[in-house]
Amino acid sequence: MRADAAVPTRRAEGLHPVVQSRCGQGADALGGTDLGGSGPVGRDTSAVHRLTRLHGTPHEVAGMQGAAAMHPTYMERDASGEGGYSRSAGGTGGIGAGRFGIGASFGPGGAGGSAGTGSIGGSVGVVSGSTCVGGQMNVGRIGGYSSGWVPQHHRDITLGRLKSFLSTDAFASANAASVLHAARSRESVRLSVYSVPPGTSPNPKFSDIVGVKPFVPTSVGDSFGPSWSTHWFKLELSVPDSWRGLLGPLLLAWDSGSEAMVYTDDGEPQQGFTDHRNEYELFHTVPPGGTCVTAYVEMVACGMFGTTDGIKAPDPDRHYVLKEAALVVPNVPARQLFFDLTALADIAETLPADSAAAADALYSANRVAALFRPDDPATWPAAAAAASEYLGPPSARRPGGAAAEAARHKVFALGHCHIDTAWLWPFSETRRKVARSWSSQLQLMRGLGGAGGNSSCVGGGGFPEHVFAASSAQQYEWLREDYPGLFGRVACAAATGGFRPVGGTWVEMDTNVPSGESLVRQFLFGQRFFQEHFGSRSDVFWLPDTFGYASQLPQLMVGAGMRYFLTQKLSWNNINTFPHNTFVWEAPDGSRVLTHFPPADTYCSAVTAADVLKSVQNSKDKDRAPGSLLLFGAGDGGGGPTEAMLQNLRRLAGAAAPAPAAGGSGWRGHGGGGAAGALPPLVVRGPSEFFEELEAHARDLLTW
C-alpha cells in the first residue's frame, strides 16, 4: 500500500460484537478510521497491521484493545514486511504497539531505517517513521493482502482461544457451550425419595422399594449419605407445552455427584449415571406438551473410585449433593459443531506443530470458531461445512472403509470397560457397577449417534459401529442373578455382535500367587459359563490389569482352547521396559500364543488424537505387525465408553481417512482426510477379529 493511498472509512458497527463493544469511533488516520485510537500517523509511514475477520469481510481497525483482539474470530497477519509485519515506505519500519497494541517485536525497517518496536499491553508505543512517534496504536488496515480469510500463525495463542471457546466452565455463558441445550427445565421434574437405612444388606431391588416404601418430597440441592447408602428417587416428568415444535430427543439430565442408575417405571434398568455420563435419552423425539412420564433413579453414595477423590482409604461418612435433575432438549446441530471443534483442536494440538496436517487442523478450527456464532443459528451450517472439509461429511465419518482396511498399519478401536471385581468398594457395589456400565453401552448403541442400530435388542439409532468387550464370567453371573432382563438384552446384543464377552476365565485373576490348580479352575469354570450362556468359548485370554504373569500361562491357555493373549500392565513397568508390543509368547513346554500389549499404554483411552497417534508411534513391532488395538472407555471403576468418545472416534476416523469421499469440496478438493498420513486409519473390531487379522498379516514376529 502506498503511504498516500486513501483507505475507505468503515464504522465500528461492522465488527464482530465482541470487538465492537470495545472499540470507539476515533479520528480518521490515513483516510481510514482510527477506532478508539488518538495518535495521528505520519503520511510517509505505511506501517500497517492487518486484523482480518475470519468471515473474510474486511474491516479497518486501529486502537483495538488487546483483549478484544484475542477473540477467536480475529487473527493477526503481516502486510508486506519481513519478520512477520510491515515496514515503512522509505522510512524506518515496524508497527508500534501502545496501550491498545498487539505484537511483541517486529521486522526490519525500510532502507536505511531501524526496526520498530512494540509490546502487548505496554503503556507507550513507538513507530519510528520519518515524521511521527505515536503513543497509541496508530492504524490498522484490512484489504490488499488477500481477498479471503487469513490464517492465524500464533499457534499457542490460537489453541488457547479455542479452549476458551469450548470451555464448559469459563465463558460458558457466551461461548460454544452456551447453546448445547435448546431447552432445559428443572420445574418439569417433580422429585421424591426413599432412603434405604444404612447397612441394609443385600441391596434392595426395585420391587422391594417401588409401591412398597414411602417416598417423601425432595429437591435439587439436598444432600444424601452416608457412604455406601442407597437412595431411590421417583421422578414425575411433564413435558412443557412451550416445547412444542422443538427438534431433537428428550433427555433426562441427572447429576448427584455419585453413581446412579435410571429405571423405567416397570423396573427395567436403562443406563448408569457417573461423572462421565449425566444424560439419559427418554424419547427419540420431543413428545407433545403435557406428556407425563415416571422414571426412577437408584443413587448410591459413592463415586467411580469409592468414597474418596483419588485412590485413598474409603471415607465412611461422605454425603453427596443432588446438583441437577432436569428435562433437556439438546441442541443437536450445536452439539455436533462442539464435537467438530473439539476434534479439530485436539488434532491441531497433538500433531507436530510443524506438520502440514497440524497447521491445516488449526486453520480449520479457527475458521469454524469464526463462523460459529453461538447466538446466530444461521451461521451454523457454514461452520459445519468448514469442519467437514477436514473431518469429512457426517455421513462418511465412520471407522473403516476400503482404504482404511487396506492400509499397512491401522488402529483397531474397541470399546472396553474394566471393572475391578474387588478394589475400593464392596462386592455389592461391583454388582451394581456391572449393571450401570453395561446397560450404558446398550443405550449408546441406540442413543444420540444417528440412524441405524446394532440389533433389535437395543433399538434403532445410536452408534451402529460400536463394539464393546467385557470379561469375567463372575460379573456376567452377578448380572444374570440381579438383573435378569438386562442380562437377556446383553445376551441378545452378544448374539448380534455389538457386545463381546471375552476372557474365558471366572475373573481377571492374579497369576503369580495362585496355584496351578486354581488357575486351571479359572479357565475351566470361565469357559464353561461362556459356552453355556453365549454359545461359544473365548479364544482370547483377556487380562489387562494384573500384576504378574506365570511362565506356564500359554500352556494353560492352549489347554483351554485359547490362541491369543492381551494384557497391558507389563508395559507400565518402571524398572525395565518390555521390548515388544506384538509377539509370540512361548511356555516352557513349547505352547505358544499370539500376544499383544496395546501401544497406547492404556486400556481406558478417551479416544484422543494423542492415544491414536501413540498406538503407532509407541509400537515396538510396527515393522512386523499390521496394527494396534486401542481400548477406550472409562475403567477400573467401570463406566465404559461415552457418547463424547464415540463422537470423537468418528471425527478422528474421518480426518485420518486415506481416501476421502469423492465429490467433496474440502481444501484439497474433497471433504475429509485432513490428517491422512499424519494419523493412522481407524477401524473397529472385536477382540477375536483383531487377533485373527494380526495373525494373518504379521510377519516375522519374535518369540519370547
N, C-alpha and C positions, 0 to 999 in steps of 0.2 A: 504494500500500500504506500502511495506517495504521501509525504507529510502534508501536502496542501490539498489532498483529495477530500471531498466532502463525504461525511458519513451521515446517512439518514438518521433522523431522530426517532427513537421509539420510547414509549412511556412504560412506566413500571408495571401497568396492569397486564402487559403481555407476558410477564414472567410466571413461573410456577408459583402457586400460592405461598409455599414456604418461604420463597425468596422475596416475593412481593411484599410480604408483611414486614420485611426487614430493610427495605430499600425506600428511600425518599425520592423526590424528583428534584435533582440538583441542577446546577448550571450546565449549560452546553459546553462541551470541550471538543475541539476538532470537528465541530459541526454535529457532533453526536450528543448524547445525553449522559452527563456525569451523575448517575443515580446515587445520591447520598454523598457524593464527593464534593470537595470545595476548592481543591487546588487546580489552577489553570495549567495547561500543558503548552510547552513551547512549540511553535509551529514547525520548527525544523527537527523535532524529535518524534520519531514514529515508533517509539517503544510501545508495543501492542500486546495486550494479553487477551486471549480469547477464552470466553466461558460459554460453552455451547450446550444448549438444551438437547437432551437425548432424543427428543421427538424430531430433531432435525430442523426445528424452527429457529431462525437466527434472532438474537437479541443483542443490543448494545448494552453492556453492563460495566459500570465502574463504581468504585466506592462500595463494593459489596462487603458485607460483614463476613468474616471468616466462617462463622458458624453456619450462615446460610449457604455458603459455597460448599459446605461439607455434605449437603443433602445428596442422596444417591442419584438425584435426577440431573446433577451437573458434573461437568468434567473440565479439566484444565488441559490446554494444548498450545504449543507454540505456533506462531505465525510464520516466521522465517529464520529466526536466529539459531545459531549454533548453541549447543549446550542445552537445548530444550526451550529457549524463549527468544523473543525477537530482539533485534538490536536497532540502534538509531540509524536514521538515514544521514550519513555524513557526519554524525557526531559521535559522542561516546554512548555506549549501549547499555541495555538491560532495562528491566522494569522495576520500579521502586515498589516496595510493599510497605505501606504505612499502617495506620491504625486499623484500616479495613483490608489490609493487603493479603496477598496469597503468594506463597513461594518462599524458598529458603535461600537459594543462590541462583544466579543467572548466568547466561552465556556471555561470550566475549563481545566487546563493543565493536562499533564500526571502525573503519580505517582511522588509525591514529588515535583511537579513544581507548578508555579503560572500561572494564566491566562494571555494570551497575550492581547494586547490592540491595538486599531487602530481607525482611523476616516476617514470619507469620505472627500476627498479633502485636508487632512492635509498635512503639509509640511514634516513631519517625521513619518515614520512607524517603529514599533518595533516588532521584532519577538524574543521572549525570548527562544531561543534554547540554547543548551549547547556550541555551537561554534560560533554563529554569531548574529549580530544585523544589520539589513538592513535598509537603508534609503529610498529605493524604494520598491514597491511591488515585492516580490521575485519570486513566481512561481505560476502558475495555471496548473492544470492537468484535463483532461477530460477522463472519462473511468473508469471502475471498479465498479462504483456505480449502474449503470443501463444501459442496452443496448438500452433503448428507451428515449423518451423525458421526461425531468424533470420539474415539475411544479414550478411556482413562488409562494413563500409564503409571499411576501411582498405586501399585498393587496392594500394599498393606492398607493404605487408606481406603481403597475401594472395598476390600474384604471387610474392613471394619464397618463401613457404611451398610454393606449387605447384611451383616449380622444385626445391626441396629434395626434395619428394615424388617427383619424376620423375627426379632425378639418377641417372645410371649410374655416378657416381664417389662423391661424398659421400653417406652414408646408404644406399648401395646394398644393404647387407645387411639393411635393415629397411623400406625404402620400397617403392614400386610396382615398382621394377626388381628387387626381390629374388625375385619369383615369375614372372619371364619364362620360366623353364625348369621343366618338370615333372620332367625328369631330365637328368643330364649325366654322362658317363663318359669320362675320358681312358684309363682302363685297357682300354677296349674297342677302342682303336686301336693296332695294332702297326705301328711305323714303321721303314722302311729307306730309304736314299737312295743315289743315284748322282750325283756332282757332275761335271758336264762340265768338262774342262780349260779354264781361262780363255783367251779368244782364239779358240776354235773357231768356224769360220765355214764355211758358214752354220750357223744354229742347228739342232741335230739334231732330227729329228722323233720322234714316239712310236715308230715302227717301228725307228728307229735305236738305241733305248735298251732298250725292254722286251723281255726274252727274249734280249738280246744283251750288255748290260753288267752287271757285278756290283753288286748293291745291298748295302750294309752297314747294320747297325742304327744308329739314331739316336733322339733323344727330344726332347720339348719342352724348351726352354732352350738347345739347341745354336745356334751362330751359323754363318751362311753368307755367303760373299763370294768374291772382292772384287766391286766394282761391275760390273754387266752380266753376271756369270756366271750359269749356269743349273744348277739342281739338281732332279733328278727324284726324287720320293718315291713309294714304294709303301705304300699304306695297306691293311692287312688288318683288316677291321672285323667285329666279332662283337657281335650284339645280346644284352644281358644277359637271363638268364632272369627276373630280378626285374622286368623291364619289361612282363611280360605284363599285358594289360588297359589299358595306358596309351593314351589317346586323342590323336590328332594325328599329324602327319607325323614321319618320322625325318630329322634333319638332320645334316650334317657341318659342324662349326664349325672354321674354319681362320683363323689369324692369324699370318702370318710378318712382318708389318710392311712387306710389299712386295707387288708384283703377282704373281699366280699364276693358274693355271687348272686346273680339275679335269677329269679324263678318266674315262670308263668303262674297264673292263678290255679292251674291244676297240678302244680308241684313239680314240673319238669325243669331241671337246671338248664340254663341257657348260656351263660357266659360269666367269666370272672372279672372282677374289678381289682386293679392294682395301681401302683404309682405309674405304670407304663400304659395302662388301659383304663379309661374312665368314661367311655360312652358305649351304649348298647342300642342296637337298632330295633325299635319296636315295630315299625312298618316300613315297607319299601317306598311308599308314598304317603304324604300327609293325609290322614283321613278327614272327613268333614268336621267342621267345628261342632263342638258339643259331644263328640265321641268320647266315651268313658272306658277306661281300661284299668284293671287292677293287676299289679305285679307285686312281688315280694323280693326283698333283699336280705340275705343272711350275711351279717357283718361279723367279723372276728377281730378281737382286739390284739392284732399282731400285724406286722408288715412282712415283706418278702423275706427278710432275714431275721425273723423272730420279733422280739420286743425292744430291740435297741437299734441305733443307727450305726451300721458297720458290724464287724464281726467281734462281738463282745458277749460277756455273760448276760443272760436274759434279765430284763428289768421286771420284777414281779408285780409292779403296780403302775403300769403305764395306761394312760387314757388317751383316746383318740377323738378328735373333734369332727363332727359332720360338717364339711365345708360346702358341699353342694349337693342338691337334689333338684333337678330341673328338667323340663321338656325343652328340646332343642331341635330346630330345623337347621341343618348345616348349609352353608353357602357353598354348594359343590363346585362351581367354577372358580371361586376364590380359593378354596382349599386345593384344588388341582394346581393352580398357579403357585400357591405356597409351597407345595411339594416340588414343582418345577424349579423354583428359585432356590430352594434348599439344596436340591441335587446339583444344580449348576455351580453354586457357591462351594459346595463340597468338592466337586471335581477341580475347580479353579484353585482351591487351597491345597489340594492333595498332590496333584501332578507337579513335576518340576517346574519352577517358576519360569524357566527359560524355554519351556517347550511350547510348540505351537498350539497343542491341544489345551494347555492351561490358559494361554492367552486368549484363545477363542472362547473358552468357557467363561472367563472373566468378562470379556466383551459382551457375550450373550447375557450373562447375569445382570450386568449393568444396564443393558438395553431393556431387559424385561422389567427391572426395577423402575426404569424411567417411564416406560409405557404404562405400567400397572399403577394407576391412581386408585387407591382404595375407595375413595369417595365418589368415583365415577365409573360405574359398571360398563359404560360404553367403551372404555379403554381396555377392558379385559381381553376381548378377542384378539386384539393386536398383540398384546403381551403374550398370550398363549401361543400365537403363531410364531413370535420371535423365539420362544422357548423350544418350539418344535423343530426349528432349523438345526438345533444342536442335538436335541434329545430324540427327535423323530416324532411323528404324529401319534397321538394317544392310542389309536387302533393298532399301531405297529410296535408299541413298547411291550414286548414280551421277551423273556429269556428264550433263547433258542433261535430257530431259523436255519435255513440250509447253510448259509455262510458260516454261522457260528458253529454249527455241528461239524463243519469241515475244517475248522481251524486246528492248527497243530497243537496249540496249548489253550485250554479254556478252563474256566472256573465253573464248577458244578455247585449250584446253590441248593441247600436243603434246610428246610425249617426244622428246628430242634428245640427241645425243652428238657434240659437236665434237671431232675428233681432229686436232691439227696434224700434217700429214704429215711435217714436219721442224721440230724445235724443240730441246728439251733432251735428246734421246735419238737414237740412230742409227736409220736406216731399218729395220734389222732388228727394232727394238723396236716401231716403228709397226705393222709387220705383225702382231705378236702382240697389240698393244693393240686392233686391229680385232677380232680373234677373241675376245678376252676381253670386250670391250664388247658386241658384237652378240650373242654367244651368251647373254649375261646377259639380254638383252631377250626372247629366245625363252623362256628359263626363267621370266621373270616372267609371260609370257602363260599359263603353265600351273602356276605355283607356289602360294604360300600364300594367294592372294587370295580364293578361294571357288569356287563352282561355275561351270561354263562354260568357255570357251576360244575362242581366235580361229580355230583350224583344226586339222586332223589333223596338220599339220606340227609342232605343239608340244604336242599332247595336251590333255587336259581340265584344268579348274581354273584358278587364277590370276586374272588381271585381263582379262576379255574385252573391256573397253573400251579397253585400252591400245593406242595407236597411236604408232609410233616412226619417226622420219625420220632418214636418214643420207645424206650426199652423197659425192662424189668417186669417179669411176669407177676411179681408180688403187687405192683401198682395196678396192673390190669385186674388182678383178683380183687383188690380192695374196691375198685370202681364197680366191678360186677356185683359185689355184695351190697355196697351202699347206694349205688345209683344205677339200677338195672336198665332203666330206659336209656340213659346216656351211654352205657356200655353197648347196648344194641345199636345205637347210632354210630359209635366208634367202629364196631364190627362191620356195619354196612359200608362205612367210608373206607375201611381197610379192604373190603372186597372189591371196591371200585377204584382203588389206587391212590386216593388222597391221603389216607392215614396209613403209615407204615410201621407196624410192630417190628421191632428189631432187637437183637441182642442174644436171644436164646438162653439166657440164664435167669435164675429166680430174682436176683438183684444184681446191681453193678457192684461186685464184691472186691475186697482186697484179695490179692493172690499170693502174698508172701507169708502171712501168719497162718491161714487155714491149712489144714492137712490136705493131702491129695484126695482122700475120700470125700471131704467136704466140697472140694472143687468139682469132683465128678458129679456129686448130687446137684450142685448148682446147674450144671448143664442138663442133667437128666430131667429134673423137675421143670426147668425152664422150657426146654424143647417140648416136653410132653404137654405143657399148658398151651403153647402156641399152636401145636398140631391139633389139639382138641378144640380150641375156640376160634382159630383163624384158618385152619385147614392146611397149614404148611409149617415147616420148621424154618428157623432163621439160618441163613448161610453166612451171616456176618456176626462175629463176636464184637459187641459194642461196649467199650469200657473207657470212655473219655476221661474220667476223673478219679482214677485210682492211683495209689502212691507206690505201687511196686508190681513187678511182673515176674512170676516164676518162669524159669527157663523151659519147663515142661509144658507150658500152655499150648504151644502149637500141637503137641501130641494129643492133648485133651480136646482141642477144637476139632481136629480131624476126626477123632473118635466120635464126636457129637454131630458130625455131618457139616462142619463149617470149613470154608475155604479162605475166609477173609477176616482181617482184624483191624479195628480202628481204635486209636487212643490219642490222647492229647497231652497228658500230664508230663510225660517224659521229655517233651520238647521244652518244658519250662525249667529244666534242670539248671540250677545256678552254679554248679561246680564245673561240669564238663558238658558241652553241648553234643547231643547225639548227632551223628554225621549224616543222617538220611531223613527224608520225609516219606518216600515211597521205596519199599524194598521187600525182599523175601526174608521172613523170619524162620529159622530152622531150629527145631528142638534137638536135644542130644540124641534122640532115637532116629533122627532124619526126617521127621514130619515137617512139612513146610506150609506156610500160609502167606498170602499176599497181604502186606501191612501198609497202612497209611496214617501219617500224622498230619492233620490239616496245617499247611504252612502259615496261615493267618495267626496261628498260635492262640486260638480261642475256639471254644465251642458255644460261645454266646455273642457272636457278632451282631451288630446292629445294621449290617449291610451298608457300610460306609465305603466310599471310594478308596480309603486307606486300606481297609481289610481286603477289598477286591484286588488291589494292586499288590499287597503283601502276599496274597495267595500265589502269585507268580514269582515276585522278586525274592521271597524268602524260601522258595522251594529249592532244596539242595539236590534235587534229582530232575529238574526240568529238562535236562538234556535227554533223559531216558523215559520220563513219564509224560503222557499227553494231557494231564490235567490235575487239578487240585480240588479238594472238597472244601466248601465254605459252609460251616454250620452257623445258622443265625437264629436268634431268639433269646429272650431273657432266660437265664438258667440258674442253677444251684438251688435257688428258692422257688423255681418254677416260673410260670408266666408264658414263655414261648414267644413266637413271632407276633408282631403287632401290625396294624394297618400301615403305619408310617414306614416300617421296614419293607413291607411288600411294595408300597408305592415307590420307595427308593430303588428297590431291585428292578422294577420296570424301567425306571428312568436311566439307571446305570446301564441296563441292557441295551436300551435304545441308543445311548451315547456311544457305547462300545461296539455297536453292530458293524461288522466288516463291510456289509453290502446294504446300505440303507434302501428304503423303499423307492422304487423308480417313480419318476414323475413328481417328486417333491420340489420344493423351492427354497431349500436352505442355502446357506452361504457358499456351499460347494456346488450349488445347482441341484440339491436334493434336500430331503428332510432327514435329520438324524445322522448318527455316525460321527458326531463331532469329536469324539475321543477314540475313534477307530485307530488301532495300532498303539495307542497310549494306555488304554485299559484293555484287559483281556476280554474276549467274548464270554457271555454268561449263558449257561443253560441250567435247567432244573432236572434233577434225577433223584430217585430213591437210592437207598444205600446199596442194594444189590446191583442195580443198573450201573451205578458209578464204578464199582469194582469190576464188573464184567467188561466195561469199556476200557478201564485201566489195564486189565489183563490182556485184552485183545490187541491193544495198540502200544503198550510199553515195550521198550527194547533194552536188552542187556541189563536188567535190574540186578543190583548187587544183593548178595546174601549175607545176612548177619547171623 
